[in-house]
Each structure stands twice: as structure tokens, then as C-alpha cells.
Amino acid sequence: MTDPGNPSSLEQLLASLKAQAGGRDKGPPPVDKWNPAHCGDIGMEILADGTWKHEGTRITREALVKLFASILRKDEDGLTYLVTPVEKIVVKVEDAPFVAIRADRVGSGADQAIVFTTNVGDIVQAGPEHPLRVDRRGDEPRPYVHVRGRLEARVLRAPFYELVEWAETRDGKLGVWSGGVWFELGAA
């Protein structure tokens, strides 16, 4: 997906994507600065496909999912939590807490920028601050992009195929450039 309104610059692309996402530009709350006591487990989980559940029931209100996503934090202990200034509740995460549902690019080659949109409206440009990585599970590649803190989004199949389409071969490896960084996708 490379043409949300046919932007000619990275700034135009980001503005267009943020407008489509409802203008959310203020960023998430400062959960990394909050240190409340752990309050336990209330049966919250995020499935590999990005579905949020509470006590086994799917949370269907998009606004509620986005609110919860905005206060999500993964700590050094490897666990993921919903964090407020006064509460810290564990959330079971099957794979990554977010999924990258869209990839857009501006430019080409070493000068290109690839921007990912997640299922909860986060918009990140792959680069030094938001690296792209690919894990191997059997023969299937599992791509991820860093979103914030220790949180990542698993890149869905369709956007990953777009990355492969935009890829170049370098030293026998397939990869893409974004934000001045080369990200290896796999063997050519």
C-alpha cells in the first residue's frame, strides 16, 4: 500500500496516515515513568492475530482496545502490563502485542522510508529508532517492527510481501532500506 492520497514526501505520508487514523498525534501516556505496585492478573490477553480478550471474551469496542494499547508496557521481567499511575496489571501476550496491518513507502533505494500502521493506530517509520527484524520459525519468516518501549508489532503477511517486493539483494541477502538503515529480510 504505497499511495494514501499520493503523497510525494515523508511528511505528507505521515500527515495523511495520522488523519486516516483519527488524528492521533499526541502519543501514548508516559507509562515508562509510572511505577505502581503490581495488582495481579484480571484475565487480559492479546492473541497472535491482535485480538484482545478479557476472561476469554473478545473485546470488540475499538476505542477500548486503543485505550488499553496506549497504556501497555513490557518490563525487563519479560511480562507485559497495563499500567496506570496507580495500577499495574499483567496481560498475557501470545506473540506481539500489536500487528502491523499496513506498510507504505516514500522514495526508493537507500533513501526510502517505510512507514507501518498498526491495528491500534500507531504509525512508525522503520529506521534506527524503530528497527525491523525477521525471526525464523521453521521455514516461515516472522517479521516484527519496534513500536515503543519494548513493544513490537508483528508485520502481517500482505505488508511483508510488499517489503519483499520493494527489497534489493545485497551480499546474497534480500533486504529493504528505511530511514538510512538496511534491514535484512532473508536469503535472496
Rosetta constraint file for C-alpha pairs under 8 A:
AtomPair CA 1 CA 102 HARMONIC 6.75 0.50
AtomPair CA 1 CA 103 HARMONIC 5.99 0.50
AtomPair CA 1 CA 104 HARMONIC 5.35 0.50
AtomPair CA 1 CA 105 HARMONIC 7.99 0.50
AtomPair CA 1 CA 159 HARMONIC 7.70 0.50
AtomPair CA 1 CA 162 HARMONIC 7.64 0.50
AtomPair CA 2 CA 6 HARMONIC 7.87 0.50
AtomPair CA 2 CA 103 HARMONIC 7.26 0.50
AtomPair CA 2 CA 104 HARMONIC 4.51 0.50
AtomPair CA 2 CA 105 HARMONIC 5.60 0.50
AtomPair CA 2 CA 106 HARMONIC 7.61 0.50
AtomPair CA 3 CA 7 HARMONIC 6.79 0.50
AtomPair CA 3 CA 104 HARMONIC 7.28 0.50
AtomPair CA 4 CA 13 HARMONIC 7.13 0.50
AtomPair CA 4 CA 16 HARMONIC 6.74 0.50
AtomPair CA 4 CA 17 HARMONIC 7.25 0.50
AtomPair CA 5 CA 16 HARMONIC 7.22 0.50
AtomPair CA 7 CA 12 HARMONIC 5.36 0.50
AtomPair CA 7 CA 13 HARMONIC 5.32 0.50
AtomPair CA 7 CA 16 HARMONIC 7.84 0.50
AtomPair CA 7 CA 106 HARMONIC 7.96 0.50
AtomPair CA 8 CA 12 HARMONIC 6.72 0.50
AtomPair CA 8 CA 13 HARMONIC 7.51 0.50
AtomPair CA 8 CA 106 HARMONIC 7.11 0.50
AtomPair CA 9 CA 13 HARMONIC 6.29 0.50
AtomPair CA 9 CA 106 HARMONIC 6.37 0.50
AtomPair CA 9 CA 107 HARMONIC 7.99 0.50
AtomPair CA 10 CA 14 HARMONIC 6.16 0.50
AtomPair CA 10 CA 106 HARMONIC 5.96 0.50
AtomPair CA 10 CA 113 HARMONIC 7.13 0.50
AtomPair CA 11 CA 15 HARMONIC 6.14 0.50
AtomPair CA 12 CA 16 HARMONIC 6.04 0.50
AtomPair CA 13 CA 17 HARMONIC 6.13 0.50
AtomPair CA 13 CA 106 HARMONIC 7.67 0.50
AtomPair CA 14 CA 18 HARMONIC 6.06 0.50
AtomPair CA 14 CA 115 HARMONIC 7.92 0.50
AtomPair CA 14 CA 123 HARMONIC 7.76 0.50
AtomPair CA 15 CA 19 HARMONIC 6.11 0.50
AtomPair CA 16 CA 20 HARMONIC 6.26 0.50
AtomPair CA 17 CA 21 HARMONIC 6.17 0.50
AtomPair CA 17 CA 117 HARMONIC 7.91 0.50
AtomPair CA 17 CA 123 HARMONIC 7.55 0.50
AtomPair CA 18 CA 22 HARMONIC 6.39 0.50
AtomPair CA 18 CA 23 HARMONIC 4.92 0.50
AtomPair CA 18 CA 24 HARMONIC 6.20 0.50
AtomPair CA 18 CA 25 HARMONIC 6.89 0.50
AtomPair CA 18 CA 123 HARMONIC 7.43 0.50
AtomPair CA 19 CA 23 HARMONIC 4.53 0.50
AtomPair CA 19 CA 24 HARMONIC 7.70 0.50
AtomPair CA 21 CA 121 HARMONIC 5.77 0.50
AtomPair CA 24 CA 121 HARMONIC 7.77 0.50
AtomPair CA 28 CA 70 HARMONIC 5.03 0.50
AtomPair CA 28 CA 71 HARMONIC 6.95 0.50
AtomPair CA 29 CA 70 HARMONIC 6.61 0.50
AtomPair CA 29 CA 71 HARMONIC 6.47 0.50
AtomPair CA 30 CA 34 HARMONIC 7.07 0.50
AtomPair CA 31 CA 71 HARMONIC 6.16 0.50
AtomPair CA 31 CA 72 HARMONIC 7.48 0.50
AtomPair CA 31 CA 73 HARMONIC 6.77 0.50
AtomPair CA 31 CA 83 HARMONIC 6.17 0.50
AtomPair CA 31 CA 84 HARMONIC 6.88 0.50
AtomPair CA 31 CA 85 HARMONIC 7.81 0.50
AtomPair CA 32 CA 73 HARMONIC 7.30 0.50
AtomPair CA 32 CA 149 HARMONIC 7.71 0.50
AtomPair CA 34 CA 83 HARMONIC 7.35 0.50
AtomPair CA 34 CA 84 HARMONIC 6.86 0.50
AtomPair CA 34 CA 85 HARMONIC 5.31 0.50
AtomPair CA 35 CA 85 HARMONIC 6.90 0.50
AtomPair CA 35 CA 86 HARMONIC 7.86 0.50
AtomPair CA 36 CA 83 HARMONIC 7.62 0.50
AtomPair CA 36 CA 84 HARMONIC 7.31 0.50
AtomPair CA 36 CA 85 HARMONIC 5.96 0.50
AtomPair CA 36 CA 86 HARMONIC 4.98 0.50
AtomPair CA 36 CA 87 HARMONIC 5.34 0.50
AtomPair CA 36 CA 88 HARMONIC 5.98 0.50
AtomPair CA 37 CA 86 HARMONIC 7.18 0.50
AtomPair CA 37 CA 87 HARMONIC 6.22 0.50
AtomPair CA 37 CA 88 HARMONIC 6.14 0.50
AtomPair CA 38 CA 87 HARMONIC 6.54 0.50
AtomPair CA 38 CA 88 HARMONIC 4.70 0.50
AtomPair CA 38 CA 89 HARMONIC 6.21 0.50
AtomPair CA 38 CA 90 HARMONIC 7.96 0.50
AtomPair CA 39 CA 87 HARMONIC 6.04 0.50
AtomPair CA 39 CA 88 HARMONIC 5.47 0.50
AtomPair CA 39 CA 89 HARMONIC 5.45 0.50
AtomPair CA 40 CA 88 HARMONIC 7.45 0.50
AtomPair CA 40 CA 89 HARMONIC 5.42 0.50
AtomPair CA 40 CA 90 HARMONIC 6.27 0.50
AtomPair CA 41 CA 89 HARMONIC 5.76 0.50
AtomPair CA 41 CA 90 HARMONIC 5.26 0.50
AtomPair CA 41 CA 91 HARMONIC 7.24 0.50
AtomPair CA 42 CA 54 HARMONIC 7.49 0.50
AtomPair CA 42 CA 55 HARMONIC 7.25 0.50
AtomPair CA 42 CA 89 HARMONIC 7.15 0.50
AtomPair CA 42 CA 90 HARMONIC 7.56 0.50
AtomPair CA 43 CA 53 HARMONIC 7.83 0.50
AtomPair CA 43 CA 54 HARMONIC 5.37 0.50
AtomPair CA 43 CA 55 HARMONIC 4.59 0.50
AtomPair CA 43 CA 56 HARMONIC 7.42 0.50
AtomPair CA 43 CA 91 HARMONIC 7.35 0.50
AtomPair CA 43 CA 92 HARMONIC 7.98 0.50
AtomPair CA 44 CA 52 HARMONIC 7.41 0.50
AtomPair CA 44 CA 53 HARMONIC 5.74 0.50
AtomPair CA 44 CA 54 HARMONIC 4.55 0.50
AtomPair CA 44 CA 55 HARMONIC 6.37 0.50
AtomPair CA 44 CA 90 HARMONIC 7.32 0.50
AtomPair CA 44 CA 91 HARMONIC 5.00 0.50
AtomPair CA 44 CA 92 HARMONIC 6.33 0.50
AtomPair CA 45 CA 52 HARMONIC 5.84 0.50
AtomPair CA 45 CA 53 HARMONIC 5.24 0.50
AtomPair CA 45 CA 54 HARMONIC 6.50 0.50
AtomPair CA 45 CA 91 HARMONIC 5.23 0.50
AtomPair CA 45 CA 92 HARMONIC 4.45 0.50
AtomPair CA 45 CA 93 HARMONIC 5.69 0.50
AtomPair CA 45 CA 94 HARMONIC 7.66 0.50
AtomPair CA 46 CA 50 HARMONIC 6.02 0.50
AtomPair CA 46 CA 51 HARMONIC 5.62 0.50
AtomPair CA 46 CA 52 HARMONIC 4.53 0.50
AtomPair CA 46 CA 53 HARMONIC 6.30 0.50
AtomPair CA 46 CA 91 HARMONIC 7.32 0.50
AtomPair CA 46 CA 92 HARMONIC 6.29 0.50
AtomPair CA 46 CA 93 HARMONIC 4.84 0.50
AtomPair CA 46 CA 94 HARMONIC 6.21 0.50
AtomPair CA 46 CA 97 HARMONIC 6.17 0.50
AtomPair CA 47 CA 51 HARMONIC 5.17 0.50
AtomPair CA 47 CA 52 HARMONIC 6.43 0.50
AtomPair CA 47 CA 53 HARMONIC 7.84 0.50
AtomPair CA 47 CA 93 HARMONIC 6.33 0.50
AtomPair CA 47 CA 94 HARMONIC 5.12 0.50
AtomPair CA 47 CA 95 HARMONIC 7.03 0.50
AtomPair CA 47 CA 97 HARMONIC 7.87 0.50
AtomPair CA 48 CA 93 HARMONIC 7.57 0.50
AtomPair CA 48 CA 94 HARMONIC 5.23 0.50
AtomPair CA 48 CA 95 HARMONIC 5.00 0.50
AtomPair CA 48 CA 96 HARMONIC 6.60 0.50
AtomPair CA 48 CA 97 HARMONIC 7.71 0.50
AtomPair CA 49 CA 99 HARMONIC 7.08 0.50
AtomPair CA 50 CA 97 HARMONIC 6.67 0.50
AtomPair CA 50 CA 98 HARMONIC 5.79 0.50
AtomPair CA 50 CA 99 HARMONIC 5.96 0.50
AtomPair CA 50 CA 119 HARMONIC 7.24 0.50
AtomPair CA 51 CA 58 HARMONIC 6.98 0.50
AtomPair CA 51 CA 59 HARMONIC 7.63 0.50
AtomPair CA 52 CA 58 HARMONIC 5.90 0.50
AtomPair CA 52 CA 59 HARMONIC 5.58 0.50
AtomPair CA 52 CA 65 HARMONIC 6.99 0.50
AtomPair CA 53 CA 57 HARMONIC 5.17 0.50
AtomPair CA 53 CA 58 HARMONIC 4.30 0.50
AtomPair CA 53 CA 59 HARMONIC 5.36 0.50
AtomPair CA 54 CA 58 HARMONIC 6.48 0.50
AtomPair CA 54 CA 59 HARMONIC 6.76 0.50
AtomPair CA 59 CA 64 HARMONIC 7.75 0.50
AtomPair CA 59 CA 65 HARMONIC 7.02 0.50
AtomPair CA 60 CA 65 HARMONIC 7.76 0.50
AtomPair CA 61 CA 65 HARMONIC 6.47 0.50
AtomPair CA 62 CA 66 HARMONIC 6.18 0.50
AtomPair CA 63 CA 67 HARMONIC 6.14 0.50
AtomPair CA 64 CA 68 HARMONIC 6.19 0.50
AtomPair CA 65 CA 69 HARMONIC 6.03 0.50
AtomPair CA 65 CA 120 HARMONIC 7.32 0.50
AtomPair CA 66 CA 70 HARMONIC 6.15 0.50
AtomPair CA 66 CA 120 HARMONIC 5.35 0.50
AtomPair CA 66 CA 121 HARMONIC 7.60 0.50
AtomPair CA 67 CA 71 HARMONIC 6.87 0.50
AtomPair CA 68 CA 72 HARMONIC 6.44 0.50
AtomPair CA 68 CA 82 HARMONIC 6.79 0.50
AtomPair CA 69 CA 120 HARMONIC 6.94 0.50
AtomPair CA 71 CA 82 HARMONIC 5.52 0.50
AtomPair CA 71 CA 83 HARMONIC 5.47 0.50
AtomPair CA 71 CA 84 HARMONIC 6.84 0.50
AtomPair CA 72 CA 80 HARMONIC 6.96 0.50
AtomPair CA 72 CA 81 HARMONIC 5.67 0.50
AtomPair CA 72 CA 82 HARMONIC 4.69 0.50
AtomPair CA 72 CA 83 HARMONIC 6.22 0.50
AtomPair CA 73 CA 80 HARMONIC 5.59 0.50
AtomPair CA 73 CA 81 HARMONIC 5.31 0.50
AtomPair CA 73 CA 82 HARMONIC 6.43 0.50
AtomPair CA 73 CA 83 HARMONIC 6.79 0.50
AtomPair CA 73 CA 149 HARMONIC 7.02 0.50
AtomPair CA 73 CA 150 HARMONIC 7.23 0.50
AtomPair CA 73 CA 151 HARMONIC 6.99 0.50
AtomPair CA 74 CA 78 HARMONIC 6.36 0.50
AtomPair CA 74 CA 79 HARMONIC 5.65 0.50
AtomPair CA 74 CA 80 HARMONIC 4.14 0.50
AtomPair CA 74 CA 81 HARMONIC 6.18 0.50
AtomPair CA 74 CA 149 HARMONIC 7.19 0.50
AtomPair CA 74 CA 150 HARMONIC 5.50 0.50
AtomPair CA 74 CA 151 HARMONIC 6.26 0.50
AtomPair CA 75 CA 79 HARMONIC 5.83 0.50
AtomPair CA 75 CA 80 HARMONIC 6.34 0.50
AtomPair CA 75 CA 81 HARMONIC 7.70 0.50
AtomPair CA 75 CA 150 HARMONIC 7.31 0.50
AtomPair CA 79 CA 90 HARMONIC 7.03 0.50
AtomPair CA 79 CA 91 HARMONIC 7.57 0.50
AtomPair CA 79 CA 92 HARMONIC 7.72 0.50
AtomPair CA 80 CA 90 HARMONIC 5.92 0.50
AtomPair CA 80 CA 91 HARMONIC 5.45 0.50
AtomPair CA 80 CA 92 HARMONIC 6.86 0.50
AtomPair CA 80 CA 93 HARMONIC 7.13 0.50
AtomPair CA 81 CA 88 HARMONIC 6.08 0.50
AtomPair CA 81 CA 89 HARMONIC 5.20 0.50
AtomPair CA 81 CA 90 HARMONIC 4.35 0.50
AtomPair CA 81 CA 91 HARMONIC 5.20 0.50
AtomPair CA 82 CA 87 HARMONIC 7.85 0.50
AtomPair CA 82 CA 88 HARMONIC 5.70 0.50
AtomPair CA 82 CA 89 HARMONIC 5.15 0.50
AtomPair CA 82 CA 90 HARMONIC 6.43 0.50
AtomPair CA 82 CA 91 HARMONIC 6.75 0.50
AtomPair CA 83 CA 87 HARMONIC 5.81 0.50
AtomPair CA 83 CA 88 HARMONIC 4.59 0.50
AtomPair CA 83 CA 89 HARMONIC 6.60 0.50
AtomPair CA 84 CA 88 HARMONIC 6.48 0.50
AtomPair CA 93 CA 97 HARMONIC 6.02 0.50
AtomPair CA 95 CA 154 HARMONIC 7.81 0.50
AtomPair CA 96 CA 151 HARMONIC 7.38 0.50
AtomPair CA 96 CA 152 HARMONIC 5.86 0.50
AtomPair CA 96 CA 153 HARMONIC 5.64 0.50
AtomPair CA 96 CA 154 HARMONIC 5.90 0.50
AtomPair CA 97 CA 151 HARMONIC 6.90 0.50
AtomPair CA 97 CA 152 HARMONIC 6.70 0.50
AtomPair CA 97 CA 153 HARMONIC 6.41 0.50
AtomPair CA 98 CA 118 HARMONIC 6.38 0.50
AtomPair CA 98 CA 119 HARMONIC 6.48 0.50
AtomPair CA 98 CA 120 HARMONIC 7.22 0.50
AtomPair CA 98 CA 151 HARMONIC 7.97 0.50
AtomPair CA 98 CA 152 HARMONIC 6.45 0.50
AtomPair CA 98 CA 153 HARMONIC 4.31 0.50
AtomPair CA 98 CA 154 HARMONIC 6.42 0.50
AtomPair CA 99 CA 118 HARMONIC 5.40 0.50
AtomPair CA 99 CA 119 HARMONIC 5.69 0.50
AtomPair CA 99 CA 153 HARMONIC 4.51 0.50
AtomPair CA 99 CA 154 HARMONIC 4.68 0.50
AtomPair CA 99 CA 155 HARMONIC 5.78 0.50
AtomPair CA 99 CA 156 HARMONIC 6.53 0.50
AtomPair CA 100 CA 116 HARMONIC 6.06 0.50
AtomPair CA 100 CA 117 HARMONIC 5.57 0.50
AtomPair CA 100 CA 118 HARMONIC 4.15 0.50
AtomPair CA 100 CA 119 HARMONIC 6.31 0.50
AtomPair CA 100 CA 145 HARMONIC 7.82 0.50
AtomPair CA 100 CA 153 HARMONIC 5.51 0.50
AtomPair CA 100 CA 154 HARMONIC 5.82 0.50
AtomPair CA 100 CA 155 HARMONIC 4.53 0.50
AtomPair CA 100 CA 156 HARMONIC 5.92 0.50
AtomPair CA 100 CA 159 HARMONIC 7.64 0.50
AtomPair CA 101 CA 116 HARMONIC 7.47 0.50
AtomPair CA 101 CA 117 HARMONIC 6.03 0.50
AtomPair CA 101 CA 118 HARMONIC 5.43 0.50
AtomPair CA 101 CA 119 HARMONIC 6.01 0.50
AtomPair CA 101 CA 155 HARMONIC 6.71 0.50
AtomPair CA 101 CA 156 HARMONIC 5.85 0.50
AtomPair CA 101 CA 158 HARMONIC 7.89 0.50
AtomPair CA 101 CA 159 HARMONIC 6.68 0.50
AtomPair CA 102 CA 116 HARMONIC 5.60 0.50
AtomPair CA 102 CA 117 HARMONIC 5.18 0.50
AtomPair CA 102 CA 118 HARMONIC 6.97 0.50
AtomPair CA 102 CA 156 HARMONIC 7.97 0.50
AtomPair CA 102 CA 158 HARMONIC 7.87 0.50
AtomPair CA 102 CA 159 HARMONIC 5.52 0.50
AtomPair CA 103 CA 114 HARMONIC 6.55 0.50
AtomPair CA 103 CA 115 HARMONIC 5.60 0.50
AtomPair CA 103 CA 116 HARMONIC 4.58 0.50
AtomPair CA 103 CA 117 HARMONIC 6.57 0.50
AtomPair CA 103 CA 159 HARMONIC 5.32 0.50
AtomPair CA 103 CA 162 HARMONIC 7.39 0.50
AtomPair CA 103 CA 163 HARMONIC 7.86 0.50
AtomPair CA 104 CA 114 HARMONIC 5.59 0.50
AtomPair CA 104 CA 115 HARMONIC 5.16 0.50
AtomPair CA 104 CA 116 HARMONIC 6.52 0.50
AtomPair CA 105 CA 112 HARMONIC 6.68 0.50
AtomPair CA 105 CA 113 HARMONIC 5.43 0.50
AtomPair CA 105 CA 114 HARMONIC 4.37 0.50
AtomPair CA 105 CA 115 HARMONIC 6.10 0.50
AtomPair CA 106 CA 112 HARMONIC 5.53 0.50
AtomPair CA 106 CA 113 HARMONIC 5.34 0.50
AtomPair CA 106 CA 114 HARMONIC 6.74 0.50
AtomPair CA 107 CA 111 HARMONIC 6.18 0.50
AtomPair CA 107 CA 112 HARMONIC 4.25 0.50
AtomPair CA 107 CA 113 HARMONIC 6.56 0.50
AtomPair CA 108 CA 112 HARMONIC 4.44 0.50
AtomPair CA 108 CA 113 HARMONIC 7.81 0.50
AtomPair CA 109 CA 168 HARMONIC 7.92 0.50
AtomPair CA 109 CA 176 HARMONIC 7.77 0.50
AtomPair CA 109 CA 177 HARMONIC 6.29 0.50
AtomPair CA 110 CA 177 HARMONIC 5.24 0.50
AtomPair CA 110 CA 178 HARMONIC 7.02 0.50
AtomPair CA 110 CA 180 HARMONIC 6.08 0.50
AtomPair CA 110 CA 181 HARMONIC 7.71 0.50
AtomPair CA 110 CA 182 HARMONIC 7.77 0.50
AtomPair CA 111 CA 177 HARMONIC 7.24 0.50
AtomPair CA 111 CA 178 HARMONIC 7.10 0.50
AtomPair CA 111 CA 179 HARMONIC 7.15 0.50
AtomPair CA 111 CA 180 HARMONIC 6.37 0.50
AtomPair CA 112 CA 177 HARMONIC 6.24 0.50
AtomPair CA 112 CA 178 HARMONIC 5.40 0.50
AtomPair CA 112 CA 179 HARMONIC 6.77 0.50
AtomPair CA 112 CA 180 HARMONIC 7.68 0.50
AtomPair CA 113 CA 125 HARMONIC 6.71 0.50
AtomPair CA 113 CA 126 HARMONIC 7.13 0.50
AtomPair CA 113 CA 177 HARMONIC 7.23 0.50
AtomPair CA 113 CA 178 HARMONIC 4.42 0.50
AtomPair CA 113 CA 179 HARMONIC 5.35 0.50
AtomPair CA 114 CA 125 HARMONIC 5.67 0.50
AtomPair CA 114 CA 126 HARMONIC 5.78 0.50
AtomPair CA 114 CA 177 HARMONIC 7.92 0.50
AtomPair CA 114 CA 178 HARMONIC 5.46 0.50
AtomPair CA 114 CA 179 HARMONIC 7.63 0.50
AtomPair CA 115 CA 123 HARMONIC 6.79 0.50
AtomPair CA 115 CA 124 HARMONIC 5.56 0.50
AtomPair CA 115 CA 125 HARMONIC 4.21 0.50
AtomPair CA 115 CA 126 HARMONIC 6.23 0.50
AtomPair CA 116 CA 122 HARMONIC 7.99 0.50
AtomPair CA 116 CA 123 HARMONIC 5.66 0.50
AtomPair CA 116 CA 124 HARMONIC 5.39 0.50
AtomPair CA 116 CA 125 HARMONIC 6.24 0.50
AtomPair CA 116 CA 126 HARMONIC 7.45 0.50
AtomPair CA 117 CA 121 HARMONIC 6.14 0.50
AtomPair CA 117 CA 122 HARMONIC 5.67 0.50
AtomPair CA 117 CA 123 HARMONIC 4.62 0.50
AtomPair CA 117 CA 124 HARMONIC 6.73 0.50
AtomPair CA 118 CA 122 HARMONIC 5.22 0.50
AtomPair CA 118 CA 123 HARMONIC 6.60 0.50
AtomPair CA 118 CA 153 HARMONIC 6.99 0.50
AtomPair CA 122 CA 147 HARMONIC 7.47 0.50
AtomPair CA 124 CA 130 HARMONIC 6.91 0.50
AtomPair CA 124 CA 147 HARMONIC 6.48 0.50
AtomPair CA 125 CA 130 HARMONIC 6.51 0.50
AtomPair CA 125 CA 178 HARMONIC 7.56 0.50
AtomPair CA 125 CA 179 HARMONIC 7.30 0.50
AtomPair CA 126 CA 130 HARMONIC 4.88 0.50
AtomPair CA 126 CA 131 HARMONIC 5.50 0.50
AtomPair CA 126 CA 132 HARMONIC 6.17 0.50
AtomPair CA 126 CA 145 HARMONIC 7.03 0.50
AtomPair CA 126 CA 146 HARMONIC 7.92 0.50
AtomPair CA 126 CA 178 HARMONIC 5.63 0.50
AtomPair CA 126 CA 179 HARMONIC 6.34 0.50
AtomPair CA 127 CA 131 HARMONIC 5.32 0.50
AtomPair CA 127 CA 132 HARMONIC 7.53 0.50
AtomPair CA 127 CA 178 HARMONIC 5.45 0.50
AtomPair CA 127 CA 179 HARMONIC 4.42 0.50
AtomPair CA 127 CA 180 HARMONIC 6.70 0.50
AtomPair CA 127 CA 181 HARMONIC 5.74 0.50
AtomPair CA 128 CA 179 HARMONIC 7.00 0.50
AtomPair CA 128 CA 180 HARMONIC 7.99 0.50
AtomPair CA 128 CA 181 HARMONIC 6.70 0.50
AtomPair CA 129 CA 146 HARMONIC 7.84 0.50
AtomPair CA 130 CA 145 HARMONIC 6.38 0.50
AtomPair CA 130 CA 146 HARMONIC 4.72 0.50
AtomPair CA 130 CA 147 HARMONIC 6.28 0.50
AtomPair CA 130 CA 148 HARMONIC 7.82 0.50
AtomPair CA 131 CA 145 HARMONIC 5.79 0.50
AtomPair CA 131 CA 146 HARMONIC 5.60 0.50
AtomPair CA 131 CA 183 HARMONIC 7.79 0.50
AtomPair CA 132 CA 143 HARMONIC 7.16 0.50
AtomPair CA 132 CA 144 HARMONIC 5.75 0.50
AtomPair CA 132 CA 145 HARMONIC 4.40 0.50
AtomPair CA 132 CA 146 HARMONIC 6.60 0.50
AtomPair CA 132 CA 183 HARMONIC 6.26 0.50
AtomPair CA 133 CA 143 HARMONIC 5.68 0.50
AtomPair CA 133 CA 144 HARMONIC 5.36 0.50
AtomPair CA 133 CA 145 HARMONIC 6.39 0.50
AtomPair CA 133 CA 183 HARMONIC 6.99 0.50
AtomPair CA 133 CA 184 HARMONIC 7.38 0.50
AtomPair CA 133 CA 185 HARMONIC 7.47 0.50
AtomPair CA 134 CA 141 HARMONIC 6.17 0.50
AtomPair CA 134 CA 142 HARMONIC 5.37 0.50
AtomPair CA 134 CA 143 HARMONIC 4.12 0.50
AtomPair CA 134 CA 144 HARMONIC 6.16 0.50
AtomPair CA 134 CA 184 HARMONIC 7.58 0.50
AtomPair CA 134 CA 185 HARMONIC 6.09 0.50
AtomPair CA 134 CA 186 HARMONIC 7.71 0.50
AtomPair CA 135 CA 141 HARMONIC 5.83 0.50
AtomPair CA 135 CA 142 HARMONIC 4.94 0.50
AtomPair CA 135 CA 143 HARMONIC 6.18 0.50
AtomPair CA 135 CA 144 HARMONIC 7.93 0.50
AtomPair CA 136 CA 140 HARMONIC 5.98 0.50
AtomPair CA 136 CA 141 HARMONIC 4.76 0.50
AtomPair CA 136 CA 142 HARMONIC 5.92 0.50
AtomPair CA 137 CA 141 HARMONIC 6.42 0.50
AtomPair CA 137 CA 142 HARMONIC 6.95 0.50
AtomPair CA 142 CA 154 HARMONIC 7.18 0.50
AtomPair CA 142 CA 155 HARMONIC 7.53 0.50
AtomPair CA 143 CA 154 HARMONIC 5.85 0.50
AtomPair CA 143 CA 155 HARMONIC 5.34 0.50
AtomPair CA 143 CA 156 HARMONIC 7.87 0.50
AtomPair CA 143 CA 160 HARMONIC 7.26 0.50
AtomPair CA 143 CA 185 HARMONIC 7.98 0.50
AtomPair CA 144 CA 152 HARMONIC 6.27 0.50
AtomPair CA 144 CA 153 HARMONIC 5.45 0.50
AtomPair CA 144 CA 154 HARMONIC 4.33 0.50
AtomPair CA 144 CA 155 HARMONIC 5.36 0.50
AtomPair CA 145 CA 152 HARMONIC 5.52 0.50
AtomPair CA 145 CA 153 HARMONIC 5.38 0.50
AtomPair CA 145 CA 154 HARMONIC 6.57 0.50
AtomPair CA 145 CA 155 HARMONIC 6.92 0.50
AtomPair CA 146 CA 150 HARMONIC 7.49 0.50
AtomPair CA 146 CA 151 HARMONIC 6.25 0.50
AtomPair CA 146 CA 152 HARMONIC 4.35 0.50
AtomPair CA 146 CA 153 HARMONIC 6.43 0.50
AtomPair CA 147 CA 151 HARMONIC 5.68 0.50
AtomPair CA 147 CA 152 HARMONIC 5.06 0.50
AtomPair CA 147 CA 153 HARMONIC 6.50 0.50
AtomPair CA 148 CA 152 HARMONIC 7.09 0.50
AtomPair CA 155 CA 159 HARMONIC 6.54 0.50
AtomPair CA 155 CA 160 HARMONIC 6.18 0.50
AtomPair CA 156 CA 160 HARMONIC 6.18 0.50
AtomPair CA 157 CA 161 HARMONIC 6.12 0.50
AtomPair CA 158 CA 162 HARMONIC 6.47 0.50
AtomPair CA 159 CA 163 HARMONIC 6.38 0.50
AtomPair CA 160 CA 164 HARMONIC 6.33 0.50
AtomPair CA 161 CA 165 HARMONIC 6.16 0.50
AtomPair CA 162 CA 166 HARMONIC 6.23 0.50
AtomPair CA 163 CA 167 HARMONIC 5.98 0.50
AtomPair CA 163 CA 176 HARMONIC 6.87 0.50
AtomPair CA 164 CA 174 HARMONIC 7.67 0.50
AtomPair CA 164 CA 175 HARMONIC 7.50 0.50
AtomPair CA 164 CA 176 HARMONIC 7.82 0.50
AtomPair CA 164 CA 185 HARMONIC 7.55 0.50
AtomPair CA 166 CA 176 HARMONIC 6.69 0.50
AtomPair CA 167 CA 174 HARMONIC 6.08 0.50
AtomPair CA 167 CA 175 HARMONIC 5.04 0.50
AtomPair CA 167 CA 176 HARMONIC 4.71 0.50
AtomPair CA 167 CA 177 HARMONIC 7.87 0.50
AtomPair CA 168 CA 174 HARMONIC 5.66 0.50
AtomPair CA 168 CA 175 HARMONIC 5.57 0.50
AtomPair CA 168 CA 176 HARMONIC 6.19 0.50
AtomPair CA 169 CA 173 HARMONIC 5.43 0.50
AtomPair CA 169 CA 174 HARMONIC 4.62 0.50
AtomPair CA 169 CA 175 HARMONIC 6.40 0.50
AtomPair CA 169 CA 188 HARMONIC 6.32 0.50
AtomPair CA 170 CA 174 HARMONIC 6.40 0.50
AtomPair CA 170 CA 175 HARMONIC 7.27 0.50
AtomPair CA 172 CA 187 HARMONIC 6.39 0.50
AtomPair CA 172 CA 188 HARMONIC 5.55 0.50
AtomPair CA 173 CA 184 HARMONIC 6.68 0.50
AtomPair CA 173 CA 185 HARMONIC 7.42 0.50
AtomPair CA 173 CA 186 HARMONIC 5.78 0.50
AtomPair CA 173 CA 187 HARMONIC 4.53 0.50
AtomPair CA 173 CA 188 HARMONIC 4.77 0.50
AtomPair CA 174 CA 184 HARMONIC 5.96 0.50
AtomPair CA 174 CA 185 HARMONIC 5.47 0.50
AtomPair CA 174 CA 186 HARMONIC 5.36 0.50
AtomPair CA 174 CA 187 HARMONIC 5.62 0.50
AtomPair CA 174 CA 188 HARMONIC 4.76 0.50
AtomPair CA 175 CA 182 HARMONIC 6.58 0.50
AtomPair CA 175 CA 183 HARMONIC 5.30 0.50
AtomPair CA 175 CA 184 HARMONIC 4.15 0.50
AtomPair CA 175 CA 185 HARMONIC 4.84 0.50
AtomPair CA 175 CA 186 HARMONIC 6.99 0.50
AtomPair CA 176 CA 182 HARMONIC 5.73 0.50
AtomPair CA 176 CA 183 HARMONIC 5.34 0.50
AtomPair CA 176 CA 184 HARMONIC 6.65 0.50
AtomPair CA 176 CA 185 HARMONIC 7.38 0.50
AtomPair CA 177 CA 181 HARMONIC 5.46 0.50
AtomPair CA 177 CA 182 HARMONIC 4.53 0.50
AtomPair CA 177 CA 183 HARMONIC 6.16 0.50
AtomPair CA 178 CA 182 HARMONIC 6.71 0.50
AtomPair CA 178 CA 183 HARMONIC 7.69 0.50
